[in-house]
Amino acid sequence: MCTAVCFPDDAGNLYLGRNLNWTCGYGERCRIVPAGYRLAYTHLPAVPAKHTVIGMCVDAGGFPLFFDCGNDAGLAVAGLNFPGCARYAKDPQDGAANVTVSEFPCWVAASFGSVEEVVRALEGAAITVDAQAGGAGGASLHWIVSDGSRAVVVESMADGLHVLDDPVGVLANAPDLPWHLTNLRTYTALNTAAPQPVPWGELAVQPLGVGAGVLGLPGDACSPARFTRAAFHNTHHPVRRGERANVARMLRTLGNVAMVEGTARSADGEAERTLYTGCFSAATGTYYAQFDGDPVLYAASLAQADEACPDALFECAFAPASFDA
């Protein structure tokens, strides 16, 4: 189970990050799709990528099945598990742009430069069941897409394809986004103000410290709890300036919804954990990642695409992240 968060910096540049949670890895690697790289979609015509894309993926025979990625225009997308809710077309739909589940993130990031472009394209699109092989194939997913000025969630369900504005810039797992947003009404009493003494008869009950206003914010690891917790933190965090401050904000926010190994087990008894936390910065074109069991924050840049041949996916060289003073 996963959580994603997005927000802009003080100049409107997008930061989109996510936790990938599961009991085992998929062999995921950071890859760059160079602009001009010919993408062999299952149903769409093979076309060269309009944008250079960087992100974490499984390489399925030269096609990147991205978990999350961003492009040189500042658009980013992440796919999250959507069990029990997702429904896709079993066959290509006549007259539609048919995109398979696992190809969707790459299609978005390689083809479009803004959320508005994505929304227009989805008016004539259908999401179909997977034909791609690989660790991400066959998944039930929904997606968050953002460019810093707008965030939308894309959900393909039994009653059709939904493109929904996401005012809190957060996505978790099932149920659907409207359910999660309605559930936030349960927490309208939460506040960030310093608690004040309260009279109980003749006794003035003194608060023990700050933070009592968030008493009742759910702390468990289920999808509704993670969505609520991430939404509260994301919407109350002040806007920051600079790469260091915004990457730190993302890591702190996603750290609050990370899966700690041993605290949540799947049906087979295996413990889920956060395999990696990823963050795409549109401000610098950098993809950051922090992996399970390693406290080091690593970084790779879209600028590495300058070395890439447009005829092949480029495997990114991660290095420990550094920031200007």
Secondary structure, 3 states (H helix, E strand, C coil): CCEEEEEECCCCCEEEEEEEEECCCCCCEEEEECCCCEECCCCCCCEECCCCEEEEEEEECCEEEEEEEEECCCCEEEEEECCCCCCCECCCCCCCEEEECCCHHHHHHHHCCCHHHHHHHHCCEEEECCCCCCCCCCCCEEEEEECCCCEEEEEEECCEEEEEECCCCEECCCCCHHHHHHHHHHHCCCCCCCCCCEEECCEEECCCCCCHHHCCCCCCCCHHHHHHHHHHHHHHCCCCCCHHHHHHHHHHHHHCCCCCCCCCECCCCCECEEEEEEEEECCCCEEEEEECCCCCEEEEEHHHHHHCCCCCCEECCCEECCCCC
